Amino acid sequence: MDLGFVLRTWLATLRRQRLLWMLGLVLFLAYLPMVLLGSSLELIPETWFEGALSEADLLQWALGLLASLAVVVLFLAAVSLAVNAGIILTTAQSYPDPGTRTITWSDLRPRLLRGTLRLGLLALLGTGIAVFVLLLAALPVVGGLAGLSAFAQNLSDADTALGVALLSMGMGGFFLFVCCIPLAVLLLGPFFTASSIAVVAEEERPFLEALKQGLTQAWRKYGWWLLTMAGGMVLAFMLNLLPTPFRIVAGVLDAMRNQGLDIPLVLSAAVNGVTEVLNGLITVVQNVALFTLYTVVYLHLRERAVEAPTASPLLHEAHDDFPADEAHP
């Protein structure tokens, strides 16, 4: 992979394609009411609901709130999928000439619904697989802990040390399982990312064929994908440092309030609100920048695969991450 070509194309796309940032603005506006609502809750006194509602009314109010939150979460998930699909499609259309060709809403609109549905189908498929694997892996750990606990309770006092040792082994296995989850997410990230781009960018192909294309590319170019995602993590970390001063001020104000100092609620809520708005803006910038970068990487690797010589079938099976003689023409 030609890193220089990828970086130039990525930056040119971000600079030229205003539609990307318009999609990011849509995502930010969708999340903004939730951000402002969370900040305004601090203005409500703790005793506001005391004695105002009966237990039955309070339960009904809580259930209604949960139902409303579920609807809001589904709406935000749909908006997020549509925005991500739009970013992928905009980048894919502008990829041949990102510095001069500008993609408009009329170019994107006919393809957006199909791309959103395909990305949503992949998200459902990935979530189902993840839940199944987690349950399959967690059941032996939970069952083992329960069995060890029951066994330890039946031990005599002389065998208490053995029971403690067995429980410690069980807890150690549980924490090892928990620690393996982030590692598994990192290692499987290239496959999910490449397939997410493929099912939208390869819109002319059937869903399963496009999914296979993404998984195949992630397998053959795993090193490049891992390097790209590591760079994306570094970029996200650097962007997240920007609101740090506001987070520090918000933390200091909360600590002063907890110590009994007279800090106006309006001031604390305002600082928290500005912090949350900045966090939301940075999240949107990350989303636009990283999805654009991953789409450029996918399209570039697909282009290089087409240009690669096909004289020997072994070339299609062997891993060729970081080949020494690879350079973009």
QUIGIKA-V196527 format. One record per run of one state. SS is the DSSP state (A for helix, B for strand, O for the rest). FROM is the first residue (numbers start at 1). TO is the last residue. If there is no record, write none. Layout:
ss=<SS;SS>
from=<FROM;FROM>
to=<TO;TO>
//
This chain:
ss=<O;A;O;A;O;A;O;A;O;A;O;A;O;A;O;A;O;A;O;A;O>
from=<1;3;17;18;44;55;98;105;154;157;202;207;221;222;241;244;259;265;308;313;317>
to=<2;16;17;43;54;97;104;153;156;201;206;220;221;240;243;258;264;307;312;316;329>
//
